[in-house]
């Protein structure tokens, strides 16, 4: 049946009328309910409330890092190792880090590890002269 304005009266018009009367409030409530069920909690009031920039914590993190604590960064240790070990040994072995005065060297082959164990006192002396007497106490070799 026609209503006189060219549209048919029917249920879709009533739905449209019902939806517009409750409007966005109903949709917003439904959205919030679905999100709450999906997340398991309410939506945070402000999404930027507890957001911090990484730069705010960077100096604190670096101060707590072991390399900074010992006073030697990884790049300085690698450069020192390459200069005192030579190209051939440096290609078979690289420093893994310095922690509590112990330089850890990662060695590729067991034969090279055996050779380096034989010259360990000389390596410690050279590392001490290169990096500082108080920083290096010992050298440890790890296969890998």
DSSP file (Angstrom, degrees, kcal/mol; ACC not computed):
  #  RESIDUE AA STRUCTURE BP1 BP2  ACC     N-H-->O    O-->H-N    N-H-->O    O-->H-N    TCO  KAPPA ALPHA  PHI   PSI    X-CA   Y-CA   Z-CA
    1    1 A X              0   0    0      0, 0.0     8,-1.8     0, 0.0     2,-0.3   0.000 360.0 360.0 360.0 147.2    0.0    0.0    0.0
    2    2 A X  B     -A    8   0A   0      6,-0.2     6,-0.2     1,-0.1     0, 0.0  -0.657 360.0-154.0 -93.8 146.9    1.1    3.5   -0.7
    3    3 A X        -     0   0    0      4,-1.9    -1,-0.1    -2,-0.3     5,-0.1   0.514  50.8-104.4 -94.4  -7.1    1.5    6.2    1.9
    4    4 A X  S    S+     0   0    0      3,-0.3     4,-0.1     0, 0.0    -2,-0.1   0.176 108.9  81.8 104.7 -16.8    0.9    9.0   -0.5
    5    5 A X  S    S-     0   0    0      2,-0.3     3,-0.1     0, 0.0    -3,-0.0   0.275 113.6 -96.4-103.9  11.3    4.6   10.1   -0.7
    6    6 A X  S    S+     0   0    0      1,-0.3     2,-0.3     0, 0.0    -4,-0.0   0.340  93.4 105.9  95.9  -7.1    5.6    7.5   -3.2
    7    7 A X  S    S-     0   0    0      1,-0.0    -4,-1.9     0, 0.0     2,-0.4  -0.775  70.6-118.1-106.5 152.6    6.9    5.0   -0.7
    8    8 A X  B     -A    2   0A   0     -2,-0.3     2,-0.2    -6,-0.2    -6,-0.2  -0.680  26.5-125.9 -85.0 138.4    5.3    1.8    0.5
    9    9 A X        +     0   0    0     -8,-1.8     2,-0.3    -2,-0.4     3,-0.1  -0.592  54.9 115.8 -79.3 147.3    4.5    1.6    4.1
   10   10 A X  S  > S-     0   0    0     -2,-0.2     4,-1.3     1,-0.1     3,-0.4  -0.987  75.8 -60.5 174.3-171.7    5.9   -1.4    5.8
   11   11 A X  H  > S+     0   0    0     -2,-0.3     4,-2.5     1,-0.2     5,-0.2   0.841 119.0  62.2 -67.3 -36.1    8.2   -2.8    8.4
   12   12 A X  H  > S+     0   0    0      1,-0.2     4,-2.4     2,-0.2    -1,-0.2   0.860 103.5  51.2 -61.6 -35.1   11.4   -1.3    6.9
   13   13 A X  H  > S+     0   0    0     -3,-0.4     4,-2.3     2,-0.2    -1,-0.2   0.894 109.7  49.6 -67.5 -38.7   10.0    2.2    7.5
   14   14 A X  H  X S+     0   0    0     -4,-1.3     4,-2.7     2,-0.2    -2,-0.2   0.905 110.9  49.7 -66.5 -39.9    9.2    1.4   11.0
   15   15 A X  H  X S+     0   0    0     -4,-2.5     4,-3.0     2,-0.2     5,-0.2   0.931 110.6  49.8 -62.9 -44.3   12.7    0.0   11.6
   16   16 A X  H  X S+     0   0    0     -4,-2.4     4,-2.1     1,-0.2    -1,-0.2   0.912 112.3  48.1 -60.5 -41.3   14.3    3.1   10.1
   17   17 A X  H  X S+     0   0    0     -4,-2.3     4,-1.4     2,-0.2    -1,-0.2   0.900 112.6  48.0 -66.4 -41.3   12.1    5.2   12.3
   18   18 A X  H  X S+     0   0    0     -4,-2.7     4,-1.4     1,-0.2     5,-0.2   0.907 111.8  50.1 -66.1 -41.3   13.0    3.2   15.4
   19   19 A X  H  X S+     0   0    0     -4,-3.0     4,-2.4     1,-0.2    -2,-0.2   0.888 110.1  49.4 -65.9 -39.0   16.7    3.3   14.7
   20   20 A X  H  < S+     0   0    0     -4,-2.1    -1,-0.2    -5,-0.2    -2,-0.2   0.797 105.5  57.8 -73.1 -25.6   16.8    7.0   14.1
   21   21 A X  H  < S+     0   0    0     -4,-1.4    -1,-0.2     1,-0.2    -2,-0.2   0.888 116.8  33.2 -71.5 -35.7   14.9    7.7   17.4
   22   22 A X  H >X S+     0   0    0     -4,-1.4     4,-0.9    -5,-0.1     3,-0.7   0.745  97.7 167.0 -89.6 -25.1   17.6    5.9   19.4
   23   23 A X  H >X  -     0   0    0     -4,-2.4     4,-1.2     1,-0.2     3,-0.8   0.036  56.4 -16.9  55.6-149.5   20.3    7.0   17.0
   24   24 A X  H 3> S+     0   0    0      1,-0.2     4,-3.2     2,-0.2     5,-0.2   0.708 124.1  71.6 -67.7 -21.5   24.1    6.8   17.6
   25   25 A X  H <> S+     0   0    0     -3,-0.7     4,-2.4     2,-0.2    -1,-0.2   0.926 100.8  45.3 -60.7 -43.0   23.7    6.3   21.4
   26   26 A X  H <X S+     0   0    0     -4,-0.9     4,-2.5    -3,-0.8    -1,-0.2   0.924 115.1  47.3 -66.2 -44.5   22.4    2.8   20.8
   27   27 A X  H  X S+     0   0    0     -4,-1.2     4,-2.9     1,-0.2    -2,-0.2   0.914 112.2  50.2 -62.9 -42.0   25.1    2.0   18.3
   28   28 A X  H  X S+     0   0    0     -4,-3.2     4,-2.6     2,-0.2    -2,-0.2   0.911 111.2  48.2 -63.8 -42.2   27.7    3.4   20.6
   29   29 A X  H  X S+     0   0    0     -4,-2.4     4,-2.4    -5,-0.2    -1,-0.2   0.909 112.8  48.6 -64.2 -41.4   26.5    1.3   23.5
   30   30 A X  H  X S+     0   0    0     -4,-2.5     4,-2.6     2,-0.2    -2,-0.2   0.921 111.7  49.4 -64.0 -44.0   26.4   -1.8   21.3
   31   31 A X  H  X S+     0   0    0     -4,-2.9     4,-2.7     1,-0.2     5,-0.2   0.930 111.9  48.2 -60.3 -46.6   29.9   -1.0   20.1
   32   32 A X  H  X S+     0   0    0     -4,-2.6     4,-2.5     1,-0.2    -1,-0.2   0.892 111.7  50.2 -62.1 -40.4   31.2   -0.5   23.6
   33   33 A X  H  X S+     0   0    0     -4,-2.4     4,-2.3     2,-0.2    -2,-0.2   0.921 112.2  46.6 -65.1 -43.7   29.5   -3.8   24.8
   34   34 A X  H  X S+     0   0    0     -4,-2.6     4,-2.4     2,-0.2    -2,-0.2   0.927 114.8  46.6 -64.7 -44.6   31.0   -5.8   21.9
   35   35 A X  H  X S+     0   0    0     -4,-2.7     4,-2.9     2,-0.2     6,-0.3   0.888 111.1  52.3 -65.1 -38.5   34.5   -4.3   22.5
   36   36 A X  H  X S+     0   0    0     -4,-2.5     4,-2.2    -5,-0.2     5,-0.5   0.915 112.1  45.6 -63.1 -43.3   34.3   -4.9   26.2
   37   37 A X  H  < S+     0   0    0     -4,-2.3    -2,-0.2     2,-0.2    -1,-0.2   0.903 115.5  47.0 -66.4 -40.6   33.4   -8.5   25.7
   38   38 A X  H  < S+     0   0    0     -4,-2.4    -2,-0.2     1,-0.2    -1,-0.2   0.924 120.6  36.5 -68.0 -44.8   36.1   -9.0   23.1
   39   39 A X  H  < S-     0   0    0     -4,-2.9    -2,-0.2     2,-0.3    -1,-0.2   0.781 101.8-128.3 -78.3 -28.1   38.8   -7.3   25.2
   40   40 A X  S  < S+     0   0    0     -4,-2.2     2,-0.3    -5,-0.3    -3,-0.2   0.529  81.9  51.3  88.6   6.1   37.6   -8.6   28.5
   41   41 A X  S    S-     0   0    0     -5,-0.5    -2,-0.3    -6,-0.3    -1,-0.3  -0.962  94.3 -76.2-160.3 171.5   37.6   -5.1   30.0
   42   42 A X        -     0   0    0     -2,-0.3     2,-0.2     1,-0.1     3,-0.1  -0.310  56.3 -92.9 -71.8 160.2   36.4   -1.6   29.4
   43   43 A X        -     0   0    0      1,-0.1    -1,-0.1   -11,-0.1    -7,-0.0  -0.532  49.7-102.2 -71.0 137.4   38.0    0.7   26.9
   44   44 A X        -     0   0    0     -2,-0.2     3,-0.2     1,-0.1    -1,-0.1  -0.295  22.9-129.8 -61.5 146.9   40.7    2.9   28.5
   45   45 A X  S    S+     0   0    0      1,-0.3     2,-0.4    -3,-0.1    -1,-0.1   0.930  94.9  16.9 -66.0 -45.0   39.6    6.5   29.1
   46   46 A X    >   -     0   0    0      1,-0.1     3,-1.2     0, 0.0     4,-0.3  -0.986  65.1-157.0-130.5 123.0   42.6    8.0   27.4
   47   47 A X  T 3  S+     0   0    0     -2,-0.4     3,-0.2     1,-0.2    -1,-0.1   0.705  94.8  48.5 -73.0 -18.4   44.8    5.9   25.1
   48   48 A X  T >  S+     0   0    0      1,-0.1     3,-0.8     2,-0.1    -1,-0.2   0.256  81.5 101.8-102.4  12.4   47.9    8.2   25.6
   49   49 A X  T <  S+     0   0    0     -3,-1.2    -1,-0.1     1,-0.2    -2,-0.1   0.917  92.6  25.8 -64.8 -45.6   47.7    8.3   29.4
   50   50 A X  T 3  S+     0   0    0     -4,-0.3     2,-0.4    -3,-0.2    -1,-0.2   0.068  92.0 123.0-108.2  23.9   50.5    5.8   30.1
   51   51 A X    <   -     0   0    0     -3,-0.8     2,-0.3     0, 0.0    -3,-0.0  -0.735  36.2-178.3 -90.9 131.2   52.5    6.2   26.9
   52   52 A X        -     0   0    0     -2,-0.4     2,-0.3     5,-0.0    -2,-0.0  -0.911  28.1-112.4-125.4 154.4   56.2    7.2   27.3
   53   53 A X    >   -     0   0    0     -2,-0.3     3,-1.2     1,-0.1     4,-0.5  -0.618  21.6-128.0 -84.3 145.5   58.8    7.9   24.8
   54   54 A X  T >> S+     0   0    0     -2,-0.3     3,-1.4     1,-0.3     4,-1.0   0.839 105.9  65.9 -62.0 -33.5   61.7    5.4   24.5
   55   55 A X  H 3> S+     0   0    0      1,-0.3     4,-0.6     2,-0.2    -1,-0.3   0.746  89.5  66.0 -62.2 -23.9   64.2    8.3   24.8
   56   56 A X  H <4 S+     0   0    0     -3,-1.2    -1,-0.3     1,-0.2     4,-0.2   0.809 113.7  30.2 -67.0 -28.6   63.1    9.0   28.4
   57   57 A X  H <> S+     0   0    0     -3,-1.4     4,-2.4    -4,-0.5     5,-0.2   0.492  94.7  93.1-107.7  -6.6   64.4    5.6   29.5
   58   58 A X  H  X S+     0   0    0     -4,-1.0     4,-2.7     1,-0.2     5,-0.2   0.895  86.1  47.7 -60.6 -45.4   67.3    5.1   27.1
   59   59 A X  H  X S+     0   0    0     -4,-0.6     4,-1.9     1,-0.2    -1,-0.2   0.882 113.0  49.9 -65.3 -36.3   70.0    6.6   29.3
   60   60 A X  H  > S+     0   0    0      2,-0.2     4,-1.3    -4,-0.2    -1,-0.2   0.906 111.9  47.9 -67.2 -40.7   68.8    4.5   32.3
   61   61 A X  H  X S+     0   0    0     -4,-2.4     4,-1.0     1,-0.2     3,-0.3   0.917 112.3  48.7 -65.8 -43.7   68.9    1.3   30.2
   62   62 A X  H  < S+     0   0    0     -4,-2.7     3,-0.3     1,-0.2     6,-0.2   0.854 107.4  55.7 -65.9 -33.2   72.3    2.1   28.8
   63   63 A X  H  < S+     0   0    0     -4,-1.9    -1,-0.2     1,-0.2    -2,-0.2   0.830 110.6  45.3 -67.1 -30.6   73.6    2.8   32.3
   64   64 A X  H  < S+     0   0    0     -4,-1.3    -1,-0.2    -3,-0.3    -2,-0.2   0.620  89.3 109.1 -87.4 -13.3   72.4   -0.7   33.4
   65   65 A X  S  X S-     0   0    0     -4,-1.0     4,-2.1    -3,-0.3     5,-0.1  -0.333  72.6-130.0 -66.4 144.7   73.8   -2.5   30.4
   66   66 A X  H  > S+     0   0    0      1,-0.2     4,-2.2     2,-0.2     6,-0.2   0.881 104.2  54.2 -64.3 -39.7   76.8   -4.7   31.1
   67   67 A X  H  >>S+     0   0    0      1,-0.2     5,-1.6     2,-0.2     4,-0.7   0.913 112.7  43.0 -63.9 -42.0   78.9   -3.3   28.2
   68   68 A X  H  45S+     0   0    0     -6,-0.2     3,-0.4     2,-0.2    -1,-0.2   0.866 110.4  57.4 -70.1 -35.2   78.5    0.2   29.5
   69   69 A X  H  <5S+     0   0    0     -4,-2.1    -2,-0.2     1,-0.3    -1,-0.2   0.897 109.4  44.1 -62.4 -41.1   79.1   -0.9   33.0
   70   70 A X  H  <5S-     0   0    0     -4,-2.2    -1,-0.3    28,-0.2    -2,-0.2   0.598 114.4-119.5 -80.6 -10.6   82.4   -2.4   32.2
   71   71 A X  T  <5S+     0   0    0     -4,-0.7     2,-0.5    -3,-0.4    -3,-0.2   0.549  80.4 101.3  88.3   7.9   83.3    0.7   30.1
   72   72 A X      < -     0   0    0     -5,-1.6    -2,-0.2    -6,-0.2    26,-0.2  -0.985  57.1-150.8-128.9 124.2   83.8   -1.0   26.8
   73   73 A X     >  -     0   0    0     -2,-0.5     4,-1.9     1,-0.1     5,-0.2  -0.508  31.1-107.3 -86.8 164.9   81.2   -1.1   24.0
   74   74 A X  H  > S+     0   0    0      1,-0.2     4,-2.3     2,-0.2     5,-0.2   0.851 115.7  53.0 -61.4 -38.7   81.0   -4.0   21.6
   75   75 A X  H  > S+     0   0    0      2,-0.2     4,-2.4     1,-0.2    -1,-0.2   0.909 108.3  49.5 -67.3 -41.2   82.4   -2.2   18.6
   76   76 A X  H  > S+     0   0    0      1,-0.2     4,-2.3     2,-0.2    -1,-0.2   0.897 111.6  50.4 -63.2 -39.5   85.5   -1.1   20.5
   77   77 A X  H  X S+     0   0    0     -4,-1.9     4,-2.4     2,-0.2    -2,-0.2   0.906 111.0  48.4 -65.4 -42.0   86.0   -4.6   21.7
   78   78 A X  H  X S+     0   0    0     -4,-2.3     4,-2.5     2,-0.2    -2,-0.2   0.909 112.1  48.4 -65.4 -41.6   85.7   -6.0   18.1
   79   79 A X  H  X S+     0   0    0     -4,-2.4     4,-2.0     2,-0.2    -2,-0.2   0.918 112.8  48.3 -64.9 -42.9   88.1   -3.5   16.7
   80   80 A X  H  X S+     0   0    0     -4,-2.3     4,-2.0    -5,-0.2     5,-0.2   0.913 112.5  48.9 -63.2 -42.4   90.7   -4.2   19.5
   81   81 A X  H  X S+     0   0    0     -4,-2.4     4,-2.5     1,-0.2     5,-0.4   0.919 110.3  50.0 -64.5 -43.9   90.3   -7.9   18.9
   82   82 A X  H  X S+     0   0    0     -4,-2.5     4,-1.4     1,-0.2    -1,-0.2   0.878 112.0  48.8 -63.5 -37.4   90.8   -7.7   15.1
   83   83 A X  H  < S+     0   0    0     -4,-2.0    -1,-0.2    -5,-0.2    -2,-0.2   0.875 119.2  35.9 -73.0 -36.1   93.9   -5.5   15.5
   84   84 A X  H  < S+     0   0    0     -4,-2.0    -2,-0.2    -5,-0.2    -1,-0.2   0.758 120.3  45.6 -90.7 -22.9   95.6   -7.8   18.1
   85   85 A X  H  < S-     0   0    0     -4,-2.5     4,-0.4    -5,-0.2    -3,-0.2   0.801 101.7-132.3 -88.4 -29.9   94.5  -11.2   16.7
   86   86 A X     X  -     0   0    0     -4,-1.4     4,-2.3    -5,-0.4     5,-0.2  -0.154  30.2 -73.3  93.5 164.0   95.2  -10.6   13.1
   87   87 A X  H  > S+     0   0    0      2,-0.2     4,-1.7     1,-0.2    -1,-0.1   0.894 126.0  51.2 -65.0 -43.3   93.0  -11.4   10.1
   88   88 A X  H  > S+     0   0    0      2,-0.2     4,-0.7     1,-0.2    -1,-0.2   0.938 117.1  37.6 -65.2 -47.8   93.3  -15.2   10.1
   89   89 A X  H >> S+     0   0    0     -4,-0.4     4,-1.2     1,-0.2     3,-0.8   0.892 114.2  56.1 -71.3 -38.9   92.4  -15.7   13.7
   90   90 A X  H 3< S+     0   0    0     -4,-2.3    -1,-0.2     1,-0.3    -2,-0.2   0.801 103.1  55.8 -64.5 -27.8   89.8  -12.9   13.7
   91   91 A X  H 3< S+     0   0    0     -4,-1.7    -1,-0.3     1,-0.2    -2,-0.2   0.748 113.8  40.5 -74.4 -21.9   88.0  -14.6   10.9
   92   92 A X  H << S+     0   0    0     -3,-0.8    16,-2.5    -4,-0.7     2,-0.3   0.575 124.3  31.8 -97.0 -13.5   87.7  -17.8   13.0
   93   93 A X  E  <  -B  107   0B   0     -4,-1.2     2,-0.3    14,-0.2    14,-0.2  -0.999  60.5-177.2-150.2 136.5   86.9  -16.1   16.3
   94   94 A X  E     -B  106   0B   0     12,-2.2    12,-3.1    -2,-0.3     2,-0.2  -0.988  34.9-101.3-137.4 149.1   85.0  -13.0   17.3
   95   95 A X  E     -B  105   0B   0     -2,-0.3    10,-0.3    10,-0.2     3,-0.1  -0.461  25.0-170.6 -70.5 136.2   84.4  -11.4   20.7
   96   96 A X  E     -     0   0B   0      8,-4.0     2,-0.3     1,-0.4     9,-0.2   0.667  58.4 -58.6 -98.6 -22.9   80.9  -12.0   22.1
   97   97 A X  E     -B  104   0B   0      7,-1.1     7,-2.8   -24,-0.0     2,-0.4  -0.908  39.7-104.2 161.6 173.2   81.2   -9.6   25.0
   98   98 A X  E     +B  103   0B   0     -2,-0.3     2,-0.4     5,-0.2   -28,-0.2  -0.988  38.2 166.4-128.7 119.5   82.9   -8.3   28.1
   99   99 A X  E >   -B  102   0B   0      3,-2.2     3,-1.9    -2,-0.4   -32,-0.1  -0.982  67.5 -14.5-140.9 125.8   81.3   -9.0   31.5
  100  100 A X  T 3  S-     0   0    0     -2,-0.4     3,-0.1     1,-0.3    -1,-0.1   0.844 128.1 -52.4  52.9  38.5   82.8   -8.7   34.9
  101  101 A X  T 3  S+     0   0    0      1,-0.2    36,-3.8    36,-0.1    37,-1.9   0.466 113.0 117.1  82.9   1.6   86.3   -8.5   33.4
  102  102 A X  E <   -Bc  99 138B   0     -3,-1.9    -3,-2.2    35,-0.2     2,-0.6  -0.911  53.6-150.8-109.5 119.9   85.9  -11.7   31.3
  103  103 A X  E     -Bc  98 139B   0     35,-2.5    37,-3.1    -2,-0.6     2,-0.6  -0.777  12.0-150.7 -86.9 123.7   86.1  -11.4   27.5
  104  104 A X  E     -Bc  97 140B   0     -7,-2.8    -8,-4.0    -2,-0.6    -7,-1.1  -0.861  10.5-165.6 -98.7 124.2   84.0  -14.1   25.9
  105  105 A X  E     -Bc  95 141B   0     35,-3.2    37,-2.7    -2,-0.6     2,-0.6  -0.940  12.4-143.8-112.6 126.0   85.3  -15.2   22.5
  106  106 A X  E     -Bc  94 142B   0    -12,-3.1   -12,-2.2    -2,-0.5     2,-0.4  -0.801  20.4-163.6 -91.0 118.6   83.1  -17.2   20.2
  107  107 A X  E     -Bc  93 143B   0     35,-3.2    37,-2.4    -2,-0.6   -14,-0.2  -0.848  15.6-155.7-108.8 137.5   85.3  -19.7   18.2
  108  108 A X  S    S+     0   0    0    -16,-2.5     2,-0.4    -2,-0.4    -1,-0.1   0.910  76.7  39.2 -77.8 -44.1   84.1  -21.5   15.1
  109  109 A X     >  -     0   0    0    -17,-0.3     4,-1.9     1,-0.1     3,-0.2  -0.855  69.3-135.9-115.7 143.0   86.4  -24.6   15.2
  110  110 A X  H  > S+     0   0    0     -2,-0.4     4,-2.3     1,-0.2     5,-0.2   0.844 107.1  57.6 -61.2 -33.7   87.6  -26.8   18.1
  111  111 A X  H  > S+     0   0    0      1,-0.2     4,-2.1     2,-0.2    -1,-0.2   0.901 106.8  47.9 -64.7 -39.5   91.1  -26.8   16.7
  112  112 A X  H  > S+     0   0    0      2,-0.2     4,-2.7     1,-0.2    -1,-0.2   0.884 109.4  54.0 -67.3 -37.6   91.2  -23.0   16.8
  113  113 A X  H  X S+     0   0    0     -4,-1.9     4,-2.3     2,-0.2    -2,-0.2   0.929 108.1  49.4 -61.1 -44.5   89.9  -23.1   20.4
  114  114 A X  H  X S+     0   0    0     -4,-2.3     4,-1.5     1,-0.2    -2,-0.2   0.920 111.3  49.4 -59.6 -44.8   92.7  -25.4   21.4
  115  115 A X  H  X S+     0   0    0     -4,-2.1     4,-1.1     1,-0.2    -2,-0.2   0.916 111.6  48.4 -61.7 -44.0   95.3  -23.1   19.7
  116  116 A X  H  < S+     0   0    0     -4,-2.7    -1,-0.2     1,-0.2    -2,-0.2   0.842 105.8  57.6 -68.3 -32.7   93.8  -20.0   21.5
  117  117 A X  H >< S+     0   0    0     -4,-2.3     3,-0.9     1,-0.2     4,-0.3   0.869 104.0  54.6 -62.0 -34.7   93.9  -21.8   24.9
  118  118 A X  H 3< S+     0   0    0     -4,-1.5     3,-0.2     1,-0.2    -1,-0.2   0.825 116.1  36.2 -68.0 -31.8   97.6  -22.4   24.4
  119  119 A X  T 3X S+     0   0    0     -4,-1.1     4,-2.1    -3,-0.2     3,-0.3   0.118  82.1 118.9-107.7  20.4   98.2  -18.6   23.9
  120  120 A X  H <> S+     0   0    0     -3,-0.9     4,-2.5     1,-0.2     5,-0.2   0.884  71.4  52.8 -57.6 -45.8   95.6  -17.4   26.4
  121  121 A X  H  > S+     0   0    0     -4,-0.3     4,-2.1     1,-0.2    -1,-0.2   0.894 110.4  48.8 -59.5 -37.6   98.1  -15.6   28.7
  122  122 A X  H  > S+     0   0    0     -3,-0.3     4,-2.4     2,-0.2    -1,-0.2   0.903 110.6  51.0 -67.2 -39.9   99.5  -13.6   25.8
  123  123 A X  H  X S+     0   0    0     -4,-2.1     4,-2.7     2,-0.2     5,-0.2   0.904 109.2  50.5 -63.2 -41.5   95.9  -12.7   24.6
  124  124 A X  H  X S+     0   0    0     -4,-2.5     4,-2.5     2,-0.2    -1,-0.2   0.928 110.6  49.4 -62.8 -44.6   95.0  -11.5   28.1
  125  125 A X  H  X S+     0   0    0     -4,-2.1     4,-2.2    -5,-0.2    -2,-0.2   0.927 113.4  46.0 -59.7 -45.3   98.1   -9.3   28.2
  126  126 A X  H  X S+     0   0    0     -4,-2.4     4,-2.0     2,-0.2    -2,-0.2   0.897 112.5  49.6 -67.0 -40.5   97.4   -7.8   24.8
  127  127 A X  H  X>S+     0   0    0     -4,-2.7     4,-3.1     2,-0.2     5,-0.5   0.901 110.4  51.4 -65.2 -39.4   93.7   -7.2   25.6
  128  128 A X  H  X5S+     0   0    0     -4,-2.5     4,-2.0    -5,-0.2    -2,-0.2   0.915 111.3  46.8 -62.2 -42.5   94.7   -5.5   28.8
  129  129 A X  H  <5S+     0   0    0     -4,-2.2    -1,-0.2    -5,-0.2    -2,-0.2   0.852 118.5  42.6 -68.8 -32.0   97.1   -3.2   27.0
  130  130 A X  H  <5S+     0   0    0     -4,-2.0    -2,-0.2    -5,-0.2    -1,-0.2   0.899 129.8  22.3 -79.8 -42.5   94.5   -2.4   24.3
  131  131 A X  H  <5S-     0   0    0     -4,-3.1    -3,-0.2     1,-0.2    -2,-0.2   0.712 122.4 -74.5-101.6 -24.5   91.4   -1.9   26.5
  132  132 A X    >X< -     0   0    0     -4,-2.0     4,-1.1    -5,-0.5     3,-0.8  -0.258  31.1-107.6 131.6 138.9   92.8   -1.1   29.9
  133  133 A X  T 34 S+     0   0    0      1,-0.2    -1,-0.1     2,-0.2    -4,-0.1   0.857 115.8  47.1 -61.2 -38.4   94.5   -3.0   32.7
  134  134 A X  T 34 S+     0   0    0      1,-0.2    -1,-0.2    -6,-0.1     3,-0.1   0.586 106.0  59.2 -84.8  -9.2   91.5   -2.9   35.1
  135  135 A X  T <4 S+     0   0    0     -3,-0.8     2,-0.6    -7,-0.2    -1,-0.2   0.852  97.9  55.4 -88.0 -36.3   88.9   -4.0   32.5
  136  136 A X     <  +     0   0    0     -4,-1.1   -34,-0.2     1,-0.2    -1,-0.2  -0.878  45.0 154.8-109.4 121.7   90.2   -7.4   31.4
  137  137 A X        -     0   0    0    -36,-3.8     2,-0.3    -2,-0.6   -35,-0.2   0.732  68.8  -8.3-105.0 -37.8   90.9  -10.2   33.9
  138  138 A X  E     -c  102   0B   0    -37,-1.9   -35,-2.5   -14,-0.1     2,-0.4  -0.925  56.4-124.1-154.2 171.8   90.5  -13.3   31.8
  139  139 A X  E     -c  103   0B   0     -2,-0.3     2,-0.4   -37,-0.2   -35,-0.2  -0.988  19.6-165.0-127.1 137.3   89.4  -14.7   28.4
  140  140 A X  E     -c  104   0B   0    -37,-3.1   -35,-3.2    -2,-0.4     2,-0.4  -0.973   9.3-146.4-123.8 138.6   86.8  -17.4   28.0
  141  141 A X  E     -c  105   0B   0     -2,-0.4     2,-0.4   -37,-0.2   -35,-0.2  -0.884  13.7-174.8-109.7 135.4   86.3  -19.4   24.8
  142  142 A X  E     -c  106   0B   0    -37,-2.7   -35,-3.2    -2,-0.4     2,-0.3  -0.993  22.3-129.2-129.4 132.1   82.9  -20.7   23.6
  143  143 A X  E      c  107   0B   0     -2,-0.4   -35,-0.2   -37,-0.2   -34,-0.1  -0.576 360.0 360.0 -77.1 140.6   82.3  -22.9   20.6
  144  144 A X              0   0    0    -37,-2.4   -36,-0.3    -2,-0.3    -1,-0.2   0.335 360.0 360.0 160.7 360.0   79.7  -21.7   18.2
